[in-house]
C-alpha cells in the first residue's frame, strides 16, 4: 500500500471513529441523571404511547413554527431507521393536531407523535426552548439532553453511546 492509500485509509478510519465517539456534553437540564418522567398518552396517529423503561428512548420535542425543528426532524427519522432497539417518540408543542399531522406526513415520520396539550410533557421534561431532544437510558434515567446549540451529529452519538453503555 503506497503512502497515499495508507493516508486515505487512516483518514477514513478516523472519520468513522469520530462519528461513533462519545456525545458532546449535554445541554443543561435539571433532569440529567435523574429518572425520566413517565407518561401514557394518545398519539396523533391514534395509538396509545407510554414511556418504555428497559429500552433506550429518544424523546424529540418540536413544533411546526420552529424552523430549526423542521431541519432536525428528517435527521431524527433517518436515525430511527438506522438504529435498532431504540424507541423514538415525538412530542409536538403545536396547538392544533393538524399542525402535528402535517409534520408527520411531510417528514414521513415513522415514530409516534404526541400532541402536548397544555405543554404538560414539555414541563415535566423541563424543556424551555426548541428544538430539544432527550435520550433516556435503559435504566430510565435521562442520559443526555440536546438543546438547539448541539451540533448535527450529537444526537446520533448520544443514542449510540446510550445503547452501548446499557448493553454491558
C-alpha positions as CSV (number, residue, x, y, z in Angstrom):
1,X,0.0,0.0,0.0
2,X,1.5,3.3,-1.0
3,X,1.6,6.4,1.2
4,X,-1.5,8.0,-0.3
5,X,-3.6,4.9,0.1
6,X,-2.4,4.5,3.8
7,X,-3.2,8.2,4.4
8,X,-6.7,7.7,2.8
9,X,-7.4,4.5,4.8
10,X,-6.3,6.3,8.0
11,X,-8.5,9.3,7.3
12,X,-11.5,7.1,6.7
13,X,-10.8,5.2,9.9
14,X,-10.6,8.4,11.9
15,X,-13.7,9.9,10.4
16,X,-15.6,6.7,11.1
17,X,-14.4,6.7,14.7
18,X,-15.4,10.3,15.2
19,X,-19.0,9.7,14.2
20,X,-19.4,7.0,16.8
21,X,-17.4,8.7,19.5
22,X,-18.8,9.9,22.8
23,X,-21.5,12.5,22.6
24,X,-20.7,16.1,23.3
25,X,-21.6,17.3,26.8
26,X,-25.3,17.6,27.3
27,X,-27.1,20.9,27.2
28,X,-28.2,22.0,30.7
29,X,-31.3,20.3,32.1
30,X,-32.2,19.6,35.7
31,X,-33.2,16.1,34.9
32,X,-29.8,14.8,33.8
33,X,-29.0,11.6,35.6
34,X,-32.5,11.5,37.2
35,X,-35.5,9.4,36.5
36,X,-37.2,10.5,33.3
37,X,-40.9,11.4,33.7
38,X,-43.3,8.6,32.9
39,X,-46.1,9.2,30.5
40,X,-49.0,7.5,28.8
41,X,-50.8,9.5,26.0
42,X,-52.6,9.0,22.7
43,X,-50.6,9.8,19.7
44,X,-51.8,11.9,16.7
45,X,-51.6,8.6,14.7
46,X,-54.3,7.0,17.0
47,X,-52.3,4.7,19.2
48,X,-51.6,4.8,22.9
49,X,-47.9,5.6,23.7
50,X,-46.2,5.0,27.1
51,X,-42.7,5.6,28.3
52,X,-40.7,2.4,27.9
53,X,-38.5,1.5,30.8
54,X,-35.9,-1.1,29.9
55,X,-35.3,0.5,26.4
56,X,-33.2,3.4,25.2
57,X,-35.8,6.0,24.3
58,X,-35.4,9.2,22.3
59,X,-37.9,11.9,23.0
60,X,-37.9,14.7,20.3
61,X,-39.7,17.9,21.1
62,X,-40.7,20.1,18.1
63,X,-43.3,22.4,16.7
64,X,-44.3,23.5,13.2
65,X,-43.4,27.1,13.8
66,X,-39.8,26.1,14.9
67,X,-37.6,26.3,11.8
68,X,-34.6,24.5,13.4
69,X,-37.0,21.7,14.4
70,X,-38.1,21.3,10.7
71,X,-34.4,20.9,9.8
72,X,-33.9,18.3,12.5
73,X,-37.0,16.1,12.0
74,X,-35.6,14.4,8.9
75,X,-32.4,13.6,10.7
76,X,-34.3,12.1,13.6
77,X,-36.4,9.9,11.2
78,X,-33.2,8.8,9.5
79,X,-31.6,7.9,12.8
80,X,-34.7,5.9,13.8
81,X,-34.2,3.9,10.6
82,X,-30.5,3.4,11.3
83,X,-30.6,2.1,14.8
84,X,-32.4,-0.9,16.3
85,X,-33.7,-1.4,19.8
86,X,-34.3,2.3,20.4
87,X,-37.8,3.7,21.0
88,X,-38.5,7.1,19.4
89,X,-41.3,9.4,20.4
90,X,-42.1,12.8,19.1
91,X,-43.7,15.5,21.3
92,X,-45.4,18.2,19.3
93,X,-45.8,21.6,21.0
94,X,-48.2,22.8,18.4
95,X,-51.6,23.9,19.5
96,X,-53.6,22.1,16.8
97,X,-53.4,18.4,15.9
98,X,-53.5,19.3,12.2
99,X,-50.1,21.1,12.6
100,X,-48.6,17.9,14.1
101,X,-50.1,15.7,11.4
102,X,-48.7,18.0,8.7
103,X,-45.2,17.3,10.0
104,X,-45.8,13.6,10.4
105,X,-46.8,13.4,6.8
106,X,-44.2,15.9,5.4
107,X,-41.2,14.2,7.0
108,X,-42.6,10.6,6.8
109,X,-42.2,10.2,10.5
110,X,-42.4,6.5,11.4
111,X,-42.4,7.1,15.1
112,X,-45.5,8.1,17.2
113,X,-46.1,11.8,17.9
114,X,-48.0,13.1,20.9
115,X,-49.6,16.5,20.9
116,X,-48.6,18.2,24.1
117,X,-51.8,19.9,25.0
118,X,-51.2,22.4,27.7
119,X,-47.4,21.7,27.4
120,X,-47.6,19.2,30.3
121,X,-44.9,16.8,28.9
122,X,-42.5,19.6,28.0
123,X,-42.9,21.0,31.5
124,X,-42.2,17.6,33.1
125,X,-39.1,17.2,30.9
126,X,-38.0,20.7,31.7
127,X,-38.0,21.8,28.0
128,X,-37.7,25.6,27.8
129,X,-36.7,26.1,24.2
130,X,-36.8,24.2,20.9
131,X,-35.6,22.1,19.3
132,X,-34.9,19.8,22.2
133,X,-34.3,16.1,22.5
134,X,-33.8,13.8,25.4
135,X,-32.1,10.4,25.4
136,X,-33.3,8.1,28.2
137,X,-31.2,5.1,29.1
138,X,-32.5,1.6,29.8
139,X,-32.3,2.4,33.5
140,X,-35.0,5.0,33.0
141,X,-32.7,8.0,33.7
142,X,-32.1,11.0,31.5
143,X,-28.7,10.2,29.9
144,X,-28.4,13.2,27.6
145,X,-30.2,16.4,26.7
146,X,-29.8,18.1,23.4
147,X,-30.8,21.7,23.1
148,X,-30.7,24.0,20.0
149,X,-27.0,24.6,20.2
150,X,-26.0,21.0,19.8
151,X,-24.1,20.0,16.5
152,X,-26.0,18.0,13.9
153,X,-24.4,14.6,14.8
154,X,-24.7,15.0,18.6
155,X,-28.0,13.0,18.9
156,X,-26.7,10.1,16.8
157,X,-23.6,9.9,19.1
158,X,-25.7,10.2,22.2
159,X,-28.0,7.4,21.1
160,X,-25.1,5.1,20.2
161,X,-23.4,5.8,23.5
162,X,-26.6,5.1,25.5
163,X,-27.2,1.9,23.6
164,X,-23.6,0.7,24.1
165,X,-23.4,1.6,27.8
166,X,-26.8,0.0,28.5
167,X,-25.8,-3.3,26.7
168,X,-22.9,-4.0,29.1
